[in-house]
Amino acid sequence: MTNLSGHATPHFVRARATSGITIMRTSMMIAALLLTPSVARADPPKLAVFDFELIDTSLPGEFYGSRPEEARLLRISEQLRKELTDSGRFQVLDIAPVRDAARHANLQACGGCDLKLAAQLGADLEITGMVQKVSNLIINLNVYLRDVKTGAMITAASADMRGNTDESWTRTMSYLIRNRLLAPNYGRPE
C-alpha cells in the first residue's frame, strides 16, 4: 500500500503570514480616519458685529423720540451676535474697544470708518445694520456683511416688518439670520 498522506491537498490550507496590508487592515484604517475628527480645521473667520443704527422718519419719532426703538436696536444687535456665535461659523469679536467711536459715527455713510474700526479689532468680516422706521406699520431691517480687508460687500439682507413691537423685531432678525446669513450658499456667486 502506498502512503498518499503527504501528497493529498488538505481542505483547509493555512494562509501564510504576510507583512503586506490586508483588506481587513485597510478597512479598519479607513473607518478610523472617518471617525476621527479633522485636526486641520481652519478657525472660523473673525467677525465684528456693530450695533444697529436707526433712521426714524416717523411722525411719532419726531414728536416723542425713539426710546423704545433704541432699546430694540441693542436687543437685536445682541441677538445677532449670540446666534452667529452659537452657529460656530464665526468667531464673533467683542466690539467694546471701538463701540463708543462706532456710536458717534454714521456707519452707513462714514466713508469706510466701519472697516477701520473692524480692522482695529482684528476682524476678517464685519456686519453693520440699519433699521428704517417710516411709521409703526412700516419698518425695514437691513444687514450688511463686508470683507474688512477689501471692503467688498459679501451680502446684504433686508426684511420688512409690520408692527413696532419687541416680538416683530426679534422675529424679523431671526428670519434674516436663519434664511439669509446662515442659509447654505447665501451670498455666494453660483
Accessible surface in RSA format (square Angstrom, percent):
REM  Atomic radii and reference values for relative SASA: ProtOr
REM  Chains: A
REM  Algorithm: Lee & Richards
REM  Probe-radius: 1.40
REM  Slices: 20
REM RES _ NUM      All-atoms   Total-Side   Main-Chain    Non-polar    All polar
REM                ABS   REL    ABS   REL    ABS   REL    ABS   REL    ABS   REL
RES MET A   1   241.54 125.1 154.19 102.0  87.35 208.0 129.28 109.9 112.26 148.7
RES THR A   2   111.70  79.4  87.01  88.2  24.70  58.9  57.07  76.7  54.63  82.6
RES ASN A   3   115.90  79.9  93.64  90.5  22.26  53.6  40.89  98.4  75.02  72.5
RES LEU A   4   115.43  64.3 110.81  79.3   4.61  11.6 111.13  78.0   4.30  11.6
RES SER A   5    88.00  74.4  59.39  79.3  28.61  65.9  51.69 110.1  36.31  50.9
RES GLY A   6    73.21  90.3   0.00   N/A  73.21  90.3  38.82 106.5  34.39  77.0
RES HIS A   7   151.18  82.6 121.99  84.8  29.20  74.7  76.08  78.4  75.11  87.4
RES ALA A   8    69.07  63.5  46.10  71.1  22.97  52.3  56.51  79.6  12.56  33.3
RES THR A   9   114.00  81.1  88.25  89.5  25.76  61.4  58.45  78.5  55.56  84.0
RES PRO A  10    86.39  63.0  71.19  64.9  15.20  55.3  81.82  67.6   4.57  28.4
RES HIS A  11   176.66  96.6 143.71  99.9  32.95  84.3  95.42  98.3  81.23  94.5
RES PHE A  12   185.31  92.7 166.90 103.4  18.41  47.9 169.83 103.0  15.48  44.3
RES VAL A  13   111.78  73.6  82.47  74.7  29.30  70.6  84.64  73.5  27.14  73.6
RES ARG A  14   222.59  93.5 197.07 100.5  25.51  60.7  79.54 108.7 143.05  86.7
RES ALA A  15    91.22  83.9  63.20  97.5  28.02  63.7  72.08 101.5  19.14  50.7
RES ARG A  16   217.40  91.3 196.43 100.1  20.97  49.9  76.26 104.2 141.14  85.5
RES ALA A  17   109.73 100.9  68.96 106.4  40.77  92.7  79.70 112.2  30.03  79.5
RES THR A  18    92.90  66.1  69.95  70.9  22.95  54.7  64.86  87.1  28.04  42.4
RES SER A  19   119.01 100.6  82.66 110.3  36.35  83.7  53.87 114.7  65.14  91.3
RES GLY A  20    39.69  48.9   0.00   N/A  39.69  48.9  37.32 102.4   2.37   5.3
RES ILE A  21   124.59  70.9  91.46  68.1  33.13  79.8  91.52  65.9  33.07  89.7
RES THR A  22    61.10  43.5  54.83  55.6   6.26  14.9  57.15  76.8   3.95   6.0
RES ILE A  23   151.77  86.4 146.07 108.8   5.69  13.7 148.11 106.7   3.66   9.9
RES MET A  24   132.94  68.8 128.18  84.8   4.76  11.3 115.82  98.5  17.12  22.7
RES ARG A  25   116.99  49.1 116.13  59.2   0.85   2.0  34.48  47.1  82.51  50.0
RES THR A  26    52.97  37.7  52.97  53.7   0.00   0.0  45.21  60.7   7.76  11.7
RES SER A  27    57.01  48.2  48.41  64.6   8.60  19.8  30.75  65.5  26.26  36.8
RES MET A  28   119.29  61.8 110.99  73.5   8.30  19.8  88.33  75.1  30.96  41.0
RES MET A  29   108.67  56.3 104.47  69.1   4.21  10.0  86.89  73.9  21.78  28.9
RES ILE A  30    94.19  53.6  93.82  69.9   0.37   0.9  94.13  67.8   0.05   0.1
RES ALA A  31    46.52  42.8  42.73  65.9   3.79   8.6  46.29  65.2   0.23   0.6
RES ALA A  32    56.20  51.7  47.40  73.2   8.79  20.0  54.72  77.1   1.48   3.9
RES LEU A  33   134.77  75.1 120.70  86.3  14.07  35.4 121.16  85.1  13.61  36.6
RES LEU A  34   144.03  80.2 114.59  82.0  29.44  74.0 117.06  82.2  26.98  72.6
RES LEU A  35   150.79  84.0 124.53  89.1  26.26  66.0 127.33  89.4  23.47  63.1
RES THR A  36    79.10  56.3  64.58  65.5  14.52  34.6  48.36  65.0  30.74  46.5
RES PRO A  37    98.00  71.4  86.60  78.9  11.40  41.4  95.93  79.2   2.07  12.9
RES SER A  38    68.11  57.6  45.75  61.1  22.36  51.5  37.60  80.1  30.51  42.7
RES VAL A  39   145.86  96.0 115.19 104.3  30.67  73.9 121.23 105.3  24.63  66.8
RES ALA A  40    96.98  89.2  62.67  96.7  34.31  78.0  73.72 103.8  23.26  61.6
RES ARG A  41   179.48  75.4 153.43  78.2  26.05  62.0  58.95  80.6 120.52  73.0
RES ALA A  42    96.01  88.3  63.34  97.7  32.67  74.3  72.38 101.9  23.63  62.6
RES ASP A  43   126.04  88.3 104.25 103.8  21.78  51.5  23.75  55.9 102.29 102.0
RES PRO A  44    51.12  37.3  41.79  38.1   9.34  33.9  47.84  39.5   3.28  20.4
RES PRO A  45    50.12  36.5  45.39  41.4   4.73  17.2  50.10  41.4   0.02   0.2
RES LYS A  46    86.03  42.0  86.03  52.8   0.00   0.0  31.36  28.2  54.66  58.2
RES LEU A  47     0.00   0.0   0.00   0.0   0.00   0.0   0.00   0.0   0.00   0.0
RES ALA A  48     0.00   0.0   0.00   0.0   0.00   0.0   0.00   0.0   0.00   0.0
RES VAL A  49     0.00   0.0   0.00   0.0   0.00   0.0   0.00   0.0   0.00   0.0
RES PHE A  50     0.07   0.0   0.07   0.0   0.00   0.0   0.07   0.0   0.00   0.0
RES ASP A  51    17.73  12.4  12.86  12.8   4.87  11.5  11.48  27.0   6.25   6.2
RES PHE A  52     8.08   4.0   0.00   0.0   8.08  21.0   0.00   0.0   8.08  23.1
RES GLU A  53    36.28  20.8  32.69  24.7   3.59   8.6  31.34  60.6   4.94   4.0
RES LEU A  54    41.65  23.2  11.24   8.0  30.42  76.5  11.24   7.9  30.42  81.9
RES ILE A  55    77.85  44.3  74.26  55.3   3.58   8.6  77.85  56.1   0.00   0.0
RES ASP A  56    38.09  26.7   8.37   8.3  29.72  70.3   8.37  19.7  29.72  29.6
RES THR A  57    90.38  64.3  58.26  59.1  32.11  76.5  60.77  81.6  29.61  44.8
RES SER A  58     1.61   1.4   0.10   0.1   1.52   3.5   0.77   1.6   0.85   1.2
RES LEU A  59   118.21  65.8 110.25  78.9   7.96  20.0 112.18  78.8   6.02  16.2
RES PRO A  60    52.38  38.2  50.24  45.8   2.13   7.7  52.23  43.1   0.14   0.9
RES GLY A  61    11.31  13.9   0.00   N/A  11.31  13.9   1.75   4.8   9.56  21.4
RES GLU A  62   139.13  79.9 104.49  79.1  34.63  82.5  42.00  81.2  97.12  79.3
RES PHE A  63   140.74  70.4 109.15  67.6  31.59  82.2 111.20  67.4  29.54  84.6
RES TYR A  64   185.28  86.5 153.19  87.2  32.09  83.5 112.50  84.5  72.78  89.7
RES GLY A  65    38.12  47.0   0.00   N/A  38.12  47.0  27.97  76.8  10.15  22.7
RES SER A  66    16.48  13.9  11.75  15.7   4.74  10.9   4.77  10.1  11.71  16.4
RES ARG A  67   191.55  80.4 184.23  93.9   7.31  17.4  65.11  89.0 126.44  76.6
RES PRO A  68    75.35  54.9  63.56  57.9  11.79  42.8  74.50  61.5   0.85   5.3
RES GLU A  69     4.86   2.8   4.86   3.7   0.00   0.0   0.00   0.0   4.86   4.0
RES GLU A  70    89.64  51.5  87.64  66.3   2.00   4.8  29.78  57.6  59.86  48.9
RES ALA A  71    48.14  44.3  39.91  61.6   8.24  18.7  44.11  62.1   4.03  10.7
RES ARG A  72    29.75  12.5  29.64  15.1   0.11   0.3   1.62   2.2  28.13  17.0
RES LEU A  73    13.87   7.7  13.84   9.9   0.04   0.1  13.87   9.7   0.00   0.0
RES LEU A  74    87.61  48.8  86.84  62.1   0.76   1.9  87.35  61.3   0.26   0.7
RES ARG A  75   107.10  45.0  99.30  50.6   7.80  18.6  52.44  71.7  54.66  33.1
RES ILE A  76     0.70   0.4   0.70   0.5   0.00   0.0   0.70   0.5   0.00   0.0
RES SER A  77     0.36   0.3   0.36   0.5   0.00   0.0   0.36   0.8   0.00   0.0
RES GLU A  78    92.74  53.2  90.56  68.5   2.18   5.2  48.42  93.7  44.32  36.2
RES GLN A  79    26.55  14.8  19.06  13.9   7.49  17.8  23.78  50.6   2.77   2.1
RES LEU A  80     0.00   0.0   0.00   0.0   0.00   0.0   0.00   0.0   0.00   0.0
RES ARG A  81    22.67   9.5  22.52  11.5   0.15   0.4  22.07  30.2   0.60   0.4
RES LYS A  82   130.83  63.8 123.77  75.9   7.06  16.8 100.15  90.1  30.68  32.7
RES GLU A  83    58.32  33.5  54.73  41.4   3.59   8.5  25.04  48.4  33.28  27.2
RES LEU A  84     0.57   0.3   0.57   0.4   0.00   0.0   0.57   0.4   0.00   0.0
RES THR A  85    71.76  51.0  62.89  63.8   8.87  21.1  56.49  75.9  15.27  23.1
RES ASP A  86    95.80  67.1  60.71  60.4  35.09  83.0  32.83  77.3  62.97  62.8
RES SER A  87    42.51  35.9   6.61   8.8  35.90  82.7  19.10  40.7  23.40  32.8
RES GLY A  88    50.91  62.8   0.00   N/A  50.91  62.8  32.44  89.0  18.46  41.4
RES ARG A  89    99.53  41.8  88.97  45.4  10.56  25.1  48.02  65.6  51.50  31.2
RES PHE A  90    24.82  12.4  19.25  11.9   5.57  14.5  19.25  11.7   5.57  15.9
RES GLN A  91    78.66  44.0  73.55  53.7   5.12  12.2  28.37  60.4  50.30  38.1
RES VAL A  92    32.23  21.2   6.41   5.8  25.82  62.2   6.41   5.6  25.82  70.0
RES LEU A  93    28.30  15.8  23.81  17.0   4.49  11.3  26.62  18.7   1.68   4.5
RES ASP A  94   104.03  72.9  84.57  84.2  19.46  46.0  43.77 103.0  60.26  60.1
RES ILE A  95     2.51   1.4   1.51   1.1   1.00   2.4   1.51   1.1   1.00   2.7
RES ALA A  96    57.20  52.6  39.20  60.5  18.00  40.9  40.55  57.1  16.66  44.1
RES PRO A  97   107.40  78.3  64.02  58.4  43.37 157.7  76.64  63.3  30.76 191.1
RES VAL A  98     7.84   5.2   6.22   5.6   1.62   3.9   7.84   6.8   0.00   0.0
RES ARG A  99    59.61  25.0  59.61  30.4   0.00   0.0  19.18  26.2  40.42  24.5
RES ASP A 100    98.23  68.8  94.29  93.9   3.94   9.3  37.08  87.3  61.15  61.0
RES ALA A 101    53.41  49.1  38.00  58.6  15.41  35.0  46.83  66.0   6.57  17.4
RES ALA A 102     6.91   6.4   5.25   8.1   1.66   3.8   5.49   7.7   1.43   3.8
RES ARG A 103   138.87  58.3 103.65  52.8  35.22  83.9  49.26  67.3  89.61  54.3
RES HIS A 104   148.00  80.9 109.83  76.3  38.17  97.6  82.61  85.1  65.38  76.1
RES ALA A 105    27.95  25.7  16.92  26.1  11.03  25.1  24.73  34.8   3.23   8.5
RES ASN A 106    88.29  60.9  76.68  74.1  11.61  28.0  32.44  78.1  55.85  54.0
RES LEU A 107     9.25   5.2   3.27   2.3   5.98  15.0   3.27   2.3   5.98  16.1
RES GLN A 108    66.25  37.0  31.94  23.3  34.31  81.7  22.28  47.4  43.97  33.3
RES ALA A 109    79.82  73.4  43.46  67.1  36.37  82.7  53.59  75.5  26.24  69.5
RES CYS A 110    41.88  31.7  10.76  12.0  31.11  73.1  21.63  54.8  20.25  21.8
RES GLY A 111    76.69  94.6   0.00   N/A  76.69  94.6  45.17 123.9  31.52  70.6
RES GLY A 112    20.27  25.0   0.00   N/A  20.27  25.0  10.67  29.3   9.60  21.5
RES CYS A 113    28.20  21.3  27.46  30.6   0.74   1.7  27.41  69.4   0.79   0.9
RES ASP A 114     1.63   1.1   1.63   1.6   0.00   0.0   0.00   0.0   1.63   1.6
RES LEU A 115    28.04  15.6  27.23  19.5   0.81   2.0  27.43  19.3   0.61   1.6
RES LYS A 116   139.80  68.2 134.62  82.6   5.18  12.3  88.07  79.3  51.73  55.1
RES LEU A 117    16.51   9.2  16.51  11.8   0.00   0.0  16.51  11.6   0.00   0.0
RES ALA A 118     0.00   0.0   0.00   0.0   0.00   0.0   0.00   0.0   0.00   0.0
RES ALA A 119    57.50  52.9  39.16  60.4  18.34  41.7  41.81  58.9  15.69  41.6
RES GLN A 120   129.69  72.5  89.46  65.4  40.23  95.8  42.17  89.8  87.51  66.4
RES LEU A 121    33.16  18.5   9.18   6.6  23.98  60.3  14.34  10.1  18.82  50.6
RES GLY A 122    41.47  51.1   0.00   N/A  41.47  51.1  34.03  93.4   7.44  16.7
RES ALA A 123     4.57   4.2   0.00   0.0   4.57  10.4   0.00   0.0   4.57  12.1
RES ASP A 124    48.38  33.9  46.75  46.5   1.63   3.9  15.66  36.9  32.72  32.6
RES LEU A 125    21.12  11.8  21.12  15.1   0.00   0.0  21.12  14.8   0.00   0.0
RES GLU A 126     0.35   0.2   0.35   0.3   0.00   0.0   0.00   0.0   0.35   0.3
RES ILE A 127     1.61   0.9   1.61   1.2   0.00   0.0   1.61   1.2   0.00   0.0
RES THR A 128     4.18   3.0   4.18   4.2   0.00   0.0   0.58   0.8   3.60   5.4
RES GLY A 129     0.73   0.9   0.00   N/A   0.73   0.9   0.00   0.0   0.73   1.6
RES MET A 130    26.69  13.8  26.69  17.7   0.00   0.0  23.33  19.8   3.36   4.4
RES VAL A 131     0.00   0.0   0.00   0.0   0.00   0.0   0.00   0.0   0.00   0.0
RES GLN A 132    68.05  38.1  67.49  49.3   0.56   1.3   1.89   4.0  66.16  50.2
RES LYS A 133     6.47   3.2   6.47   4.0   0.00   0.0   0.00   0.0   6.47   6.9
RES VAL A 134    70.07  46.1  63.04  57.1   7.03  16.9  63.04  54.8   7.03  19.1
RES SER A 135    37.85  32.0  37.80  50.4   0.05   0.1  34.01  72.4   3.84   5.4
RES ASN A 136    68.78  47.4  65.87  63.7   2.91   7.0  21.76  52.4  47.02  45.5
RES LEU A 137   120.50  67.1 120.40  86.1   0.10   0.3 120.40  84.6   0.10   0.3
RES ILE A 138    87.72  49.9  87.72  65.4   0.00   0.0  87.72  63.2   0.00   0.0
RES ILE A 139     0.57   0.3   0.00   0.0   0.57   1.4   0.25   0.2   0.32   0.9
RES ASN A 140    32.62  22.5  32.48  31.4   0.14   0.3  15.17  36.5  17.46  16.9
RES LEU A 141     0.00   0.0   0.00   0.0   0.00   0.0   0.00   0.0   0.00   0.0
RES ASN A 142    14.78  10.2  14.78  14.3   0.00   0.0   0.52   1.2  14.26  13.8
RES VAL A 143     0.44   0.3   0.00   0.0   0.44   1.1   0.00   0.0   0.44   1.2
RES TYR A 144    45.49  21.2  45.28  25.8   0.21   0.6  26.39  19.8  19.10  23.5
RES LEU A 145    15.09   8.4  14.98  10.7   0.11   0.3  14.98  10.5   0.11   0.3
RES ARG A 146    50.27  21.1  50.27  25.6   0.00   0.0   3.66   5.0  46.61  28.2
RES ASP A 147    38.85  27.2  38.85  38.7   0.00   0.0   3.50   8.2  35.35  35.3
RES VAL A 148    14.47   9.5   5.23   4.7   9.24  22.3   5.23   4.5   9.24  25.1
RES LYS A 149   163.79  79.9 125.80  77.2  37.99  90.5 113.88 102.5  49.91  53.2
RES THR A 150   104.04  74.0  66.21  67.1  37.83  90.1  72.21  97.0  31.83  48.1
RES GLY A 151    20.01  24.7   0.00   N/A  20.01  24.7   7.78  21.3  12.23  27.4
RES ALA A 152    53.47  49.2  43.79  67.6   9.68  22.0  53.47  75.3   0.00   0.0
RES MET A 153   101.17  52.4  72.81  48.2  28.36  67.5  72.81  61.9  28.36  37.6
RES ILE A 154    67.88  38.6  51.30  38.2  16.58  40.0  56.29  40.5  11.59  31.5
RES THR A 155    14.20  10.1   7.43   7.5   6.78  16.1  10.41  14.0   3.79   5.7
RES ALA A 156    50.90  46.8  34.04  52.5  16.86  38.4  34.33  48.3  16.57  43.9
RES ALA A 157     3.58   3.3   0.00   0.0   3.58   8.1   2.74   3.9   0.84   2.2
RES SER A 158    61.12  51.6  38.72  51.7  22.40  51.6  31.96  68.1  29.15  40.8
RES ALA A 159    16.15  14.8   8.51  13.1   7.64  17.4  16.15  22.7   0.00   0.0
RES ASP A 160    92.56  64.8  64.31  64.0  28.25  66.8  15.62  36.8  76.94  76.7
RES MET A 161     7.73   4.0   2.84   1.9   4.88  11.6   7.73   6.6   0.00   0.0
RES ARG A 162   151.56  63.6 126.00  64.2  25.55  60.8  65.00  88.8  86.55  52.5
RES GLY A 163    16.90  20.8   0.00   N/A  16.90  20.8  16.90  46.4   0.00   0.0
RES ASN A 164    26.68  18.4  10.42  10.1  16.26  39.2   3.51   8.4  23.17  22.4
RES THR A 165    70.65  50.2  69.70  70.7   0.95   2.3  64.98  87.3   5.67   8.6
RES ASP A 166    68.18  47.8  64.91  64.6   3.27   7.7  24.33  57.3  43.84  43.7
RES GLU A 167   103.29  59.3  95.57  72.3   7.72  18.4  43.02  83.2  60.27  49.2
RES SER A 168    19.33  16.3  13.24  17.7   6.10  14.0  18.90  40.2   0.43   0.6
RES TRP A 169     1.69   0.7   1.69   0.8   0.00   0.0   1.69   0.9   0.00   0.0
RES THR A 170    50.30  35.8  50.30  51.0   0.00   0.0  43.63  58.6   6.68  10.1
RES ARG A 171   162.31  68.2 156.39  79.7   5.93  14.1  52.63  71.9 109.69  66.5
RES THR A 172    14.25  10.1   9.84  10.0   4.41  10.5   6.06   8.1   8.19  12.4
RES MET A 173     0.00   0.0   0.00   0.0   0.00   0.0   0.00   0.0   0.00   0.0
RES SER A 174    28.11  23.8  27.51  36.7   0.60   1.4  15.19  32.3  12.92  18.1
RES TYR A 175    85.83  40.1  85.83  48.8   0.00   0.0  60.40  45.4  25.43  31.4
RES LEU A 176     0.06   0.0   0.06   0.0   0.00   0.0   0.06   0.0   0.00   0.0
RES ILE A 177     1.83   1.0   1.83   1.4   0.00   0.0   1.83   1.3   0.00   0.0
RES ARG A 178   145.03  60.9 132.42  67.5  12.61  30.0  70.80  96.8  74.23  45.0
RES ASN A 179    49.59  34.2  42.53  41.1   7.06  17.0   7.97  19.2  41.63  40.2
RES ARG A 180    71.63  30.1  71.58  36.5   0.05   0.1   1.72   2.4  69.91  42.4
RES LEU A 181    16.84   9.4   3.30   2.4  13.54  34.0   4.69   3.3  12.15  32.7
RES LEU A 182    36.91  20.6  27.05  19.4   9.86  24.8  27.05  19.0   9.86  26.5
RES ALA A 183    19.66  18.1  16.59  25.6   3.07   7.0  18.10  25.5   1.56   4.1
RES PRO A 184   119.73  87.3  98.07  89.4  21.67  78.8 104.90  86.6  14.84  92.2
RES ASN A 185   102.63  70.8  89.09  86.1  13.54  32.6  23.82  57.3  78.81  76.2
RES TYR A 186    78.82  36.8  54.57  31.0  24.26  63.1  45.28  34.0  33.54  41.3
RES GLY A 187    35.26  43.5   0.00   N/A  35.26  43.5  16.29  44.7  18.97  42.5
RES ARG A 188   154.48  64.9 140.52  71.6  13.96  33.2  46.06  62.9 108.42  65.7
RES PRO A 189   131.36  95.7 100.34  91.5  31.01 112.7 112.02  92.5  19.34 120.2
RES GLU A 190   220.04 126.3 142.37 107.7  77.68 185.0  89.19 172.5 130.86 106.8
END  Absolute sums over single chains surface
CHAIN  1 A    12869.5      10204.7       2664.8       7819.8       5049.7
END  Absolute sums over all chains
TOTAL         12869.5      10204.7       2664.8       7819.8       5049.7
